[in-house]
Amino acid sequence: MKPVLVIQYLLMRLRSGVTRHRRFSVPVLLALLLLPALAGAAMPQDSEHQSVGVINCASSMCHGAISSWKDSHILHNEYSTWLRLDKHAQAYNTLLTDESKRIAKKLGLAKPAQEEKICLDCHAHNPAPKKRGERFSLSDGVSCEGCHGPAEKWIKTHTETTATHASNIRDGLYPTDKPTDVAKLCLSCHLGNEKKLVTHRIMGAGHPRLAFDLDTFTAIQPPHYQIDKDWQERKGDYDGVRLWAIGQAVAVRTLLGIMVDPVQGRDGLFPELVVFDCHACHHPMSDKKWQPRQGTGPGRIRLNDSSLLMLRTIVKVVNPGKAAALSAQIQRLHKSIAGDAGTQNADPLAEARKLSAMVEEQIRFFEQRRFTSADLHAILRQLIDDGMANGYTDYAGAEQAFMAISSVSSYLQKTGAFTASRDINIRLAAMRKILANDENYQPESFKAELQKFRNLITSPTARAQ
């Protein structure tokens, strides 16, 4: 929500007297003026520039070559990789399936899914009609311009010898080399933001549950670029683990932003339930498997804190002086949501804003941090130890931890830190098997695999000497 709209909303609430209710308090609304999610580059869909269409990138002399060019800093087959291997290219076609038709019908949408803004905002690059060039097509799905920004001002000039990355950014290219900006962009669909959100109602109608890890999803996209000397000279240092860490922090910031948003954070009488853990409610009544976690009692709906768990782990390792305060505030948020002892009078939204400010501080810290091999080893061990201490009793947390463990292990293997790559991959496959069905997830089985994995990576025979 833009600041001017927040002010208008506040004035409307003040006139109607609704602000006397705690959930619409003046501090809650004023805090939106300071939401960090409002900062950063404009999203491609919201850009003032015109989108010209993916076909303009498809020439074999541009980015449509069948294979990468030899001795070239630019692969030239980026469009071909996207078209053949990237699921973003098929995102629009998903809206044509029978399942999408059923979801649209259940939601009572006036138009088919492929014509509804609520669907197109994430299943396609969906700029305003007046910002679409004559060669633009929604059916291209999440296209080049959906991630790299409308090309009206830079498509003709970005290949010129005088063009720089900075000049392209100025002309509307989205800064996908900036971890915070790329995390914000990806999460705008894979989680949501103040303008678009896969709500609990949409999921109730049949939309799949969302999960996201920036580094993992970047790897399986697959990438259509190479990090070489030329890339780094033009765009700066690249650190995949830093990308993962910032992705987790931005996910938390986004989640908290949705919670405190007076529109997105509400659904009638209830808060927006999509920010909570699905399996806190969705399990058989006979399945009495509650375990104490974050100091909250049984029968409480739990926040989906999967990314919070990852952020807490990262901070413990790389910024330990801030770890205790962050953990305490996370627990206070959990307890205030549940209304547990000592927090009955606490405002959960106020606690969320306090936590958001702390998360923003960590994002800035991560942006300046170079993650070392020692950091990676320590993060990997901490991820496992947190699980051994019953940190992943919820499926979403275990799923997030598995993706993190896989990513960090992969980076360490690439550096030659581990020599038992085959055994490591076998243990990762065993973990993945336990996570194959979220409804059948058994925390103790995952914990047992974590122990086996820890035994393996701490074995002298698995570590490079």
Secondary structure in CASP SS format (residue, H / E / C, confidence):
PFRMAT SS
TARGET T0000
AUTHOR 0000-0000-0000
METHOD secondary structure of the structure
MODEL  1
M C 1.00
K C 1.00
P H 1.00
V H 1.00
L H 1.00
V H 1.00
I H 1.00
Q H 1.00
Y H 1.00
L H 1.00
L H 1.00
M H 1.00
R H 1.00
L H 1.00
R H 1.00
S H 1.00
G C 1.00
V H 1.00
T H 1.00
R H 1.00
H C 1.00
R H 1.00
R H 1.00
F H 1.00
S C 1.00
V H 1.00
P H 1.00
V H 1.00
L H 1.00
L H 1.00
A H 1.00
L H 1.00
L H 1.00
L H 1.00
L C 1.00
P H 1.00
A H 1.00
L H 1.00
A C 1.00
G C 1.00
A C 1.00
A C 1.00
M C 1.00
P H 1.00
Q H 1.00
D H 1.00
S C 1.00
E C 1.00
H C 1.00
Q C 1.00
S E 1.00
V C 1.00
G C 1.00
V H 1.00
I H 1.00
N H 1.00
C H 1.00
A C 1.00
S C 1.00
S C 1.00
M C 1.00
C C 1.00
H C 1.00
G C 1.00
A C 1.00
I C 1.00
S C 1.00
S C 1.00
W C 1.00
K C 1.00
D C 1.00
S C 1.00
H C 1.00
I C 1.00
L C 1.00
H C 1.00
N C 1.00
E H 1.00
Y H 1.00
S H 1.00
T H 1.00
W H 1.00
L H 1.00
R H 1.00
L H 1.00
D C 1.00
K H 1.00
H H 1.00
A H 1.00
Q H 1.00
A H 1.00
Y H 1.00
N H 1.00
T H 1.00
L C 1.00
L C 1.00
T C 1.00
D H 1.00
E H 1.00
S H 1.00
K H 1.00
R H 1.00
I H 1.00
A H 1.00
K H 1.00
K H 1.00
L H 1.00
G C 1.00
L C 1.00
A C 1.00
K C 1.00
P C 1.00
A H 1.00
Q H 1.00
E H 1.00
E C 1.00
K H 1.00
I H 1.00
C H 1.00
L H 1.00
D H 1.00
C H 1.00
H H 1.00
A C 1.00
H C 1.00
N C 1.00
P C 1.00
A C 1.00
P H 1.00
K H 1.00
K H 1.00
R E 1.00
G C 1.00
E C 1.00
R C 1.00
F C 1.00
S C 1.00
L H 1.00
S H 1.00
D H 1.00
G C 1.00
V C 1.00
S C 1.00
C H 1.00
E H 1.00
G H 1.00
C H 1.00
H H 1.00
G C 1.00
P C 1.00
A C 1.00
E C 1.00
K C 1.00
W C 1.00
I C 1.00
K C 1.00
T C 1.00
H C 1.00
T C 1.00
E C 1.00
T C 1.00
T C 1.00
A C 1.00
T C 1.00
H H 1.00
A H 1.00
S H 1.00
N H 1.00
I H 1.00
R H 1.00
D C 1.00
G C 1.00
L C 1.00
Y C 1.00
P C 1.00
T C 1.00
D C 1.00
K C 1.00
P H 1.00
T H 1.00
D H 1.00
V H 1.00
A H 1.00
K H 1.00
L H 1.00
C H 1.00
L H 1.00
S H 1.00
C H 1.00
H H 1.00
L C 1.00
G E 1.00
N C 1.00
E C 1.00
K C 1.00
K C 1.00
L E 1.00
V C 1.00
T C 1.00
H H 1.00
R H 1.00
I H 1.00
M H 1.00
G H 1.00
A C 1.00
G C 1.00
H C 1.00
P C 1.00
R C 1.00
L C 1.00
A C 1.00
F C 1.00
D C 1.00
L H 1.00
D H 1.00
T H 1.00
F H 1.00
T H 1.00
A H 1.00
I H 1.00
Q C 1.00
P C 1.00
P C 1.00
H C 1.00
Y C 1.00
Q C 1.00
I C 1.00
D C 1.00
K H 1.00
D H 1.00
W H 1.00
Q H 1.00
E H 1.00
R H 1.00
K H 1.00
G C 1.00
D C 1.00
Y C 1.00
D C 1.00
G H 1.00
V H 1.00
R H 1.00
L H 1.00
W H 1.00
A H 1.00
I H 1.00
G H 1.00
Q H 1.00
A H 1.00
V H 1.00
A H 1.00
V H 1.00
R H 1.00
T H 1.00
L H 1.00
L H 1.00
G H 1.00
I H 1.00
M H 1.00
V H 1.00
D C 1.00
P C 1.00
V C 1.00
Q C 1.00
G C 1.00
R E 1.00
D E 1.00
G C 1.00
L C 1.00
F E 1.00
P E 1.00
E C 1.00
L H 1.00
V H 1.00
V H 1.00
F E 1.00
D C 1.00
C H 1.00
H H 1.00
A H 1.00
C C 1.00
H C 1.00
H C 1.00
P C 1.00
M C 1.00
S C 1.00
D C 1.00
K C 1.00
K C 1.00
W C 1.00
Q C 1.00
P C 1.00
R E 1.00
Q C 1.00
G C 1.00
T E 1.00
G C 1.00
P C 1.00
G C 1.00
R C 1.00
I C 1.00
R C 1.00
L E 1.00
N C 1.00
D C 1.00
S H 1.00
S H 1.00
L H 1.00
L H 1.00
M H 1.00
L H 1.00
R H 1.00
T H 1.00
I H 1.00
V H 1.00
K H 1.00
V H 1.00
V H 1.00
N C 1.00
P H 1.00
G H 1.00
K H 1.00
A H 1.00
A H 1.00
A H 1.00
L H 1.00
S H 1.00
A H 1.00
Q H 1.00
I H 1.00
Q H 1.00
R H 1.00
L H 1.00
H H 1.00
K H 1.00
S H 1.00
I H 1.00
A H 1.00
G C 1.00
D C 1.00
A C 1.00
G C 1.00
T C 1.00
Q C 1.00
N C 1.00
A C 1.00
D C 1.00
P H 1.00
L H 1.00
A H 1.00
E H 1.00
A H 1.00
R H 1.00
K H 1.00
L H 1.00
S H 1.00
A H 1.00
M H 1.00
V H 1.00
E H 1.00
E H 1.00
Q H 1.00
I H 1.00
R H 1.00
F H 1.00
F H 1.00
E H 1.00
Q C 1.00
R C 1.00
R C 1.00
F C 1.00
T C 1.00
S H 1.00
A H 1.00
D H 1.00
L H 1.00
H H 1.00
A H 1.00
I H 1.00
L H 1.00
R H 1.00
Q H 1.00
L H 1.00
I H 1.00
D H 1.00
D H 1.00
G H 1.00
M H 1.00
A C 1.00
N C 1.00
G C 1.00
Y C 1.00
T C 1.00
D C 1.00
Y H 1.00
A H 1.00
G H 1.00
A H 1.00
E H 1.00
Q H 1.00
A H 1.00
F H 1.00
M H 1.00
A H 1.00
I H 1.00
S H 1.00
S H 1.00
V H 1.00
S H 1.00
S H 1.00
Y H 1.00
L H 1.00
Q H 1.00
K H 1.00
T C 1.00
G C 1.00
A C 1.00
F E 1.00
T C 1.00
A C 1.00
S H 1.00
R H 1.00
D H 1.00
I H 1.00
N H 1.00
I H 1.00
R H 1.00
L H 1.00
A H 1.00
A H 1.00
M H 1.00
R H 1.00
K H 1.00
I H 1.00
L C 1.00
A C 1.00
N C 1.00
D H 1.00
E H 1.00
N H 1.00
Y C 1.00
Q C 1.00
P H 1.00
E H 1.00
S H 1.00
F H 1.00
K H 1.00
A H 1.00
E H 1.00
L H 1.00
Q H 1.00
K H 1.00
F H 1.00
R H 1.00
N H 1.00
L H 1.00
I H 1.00
T C 1.00
S C 1.00
P C 1.00
T C 1.00
A C 1.00
R E 1.00
A C 1.00
Q C 1.00
END
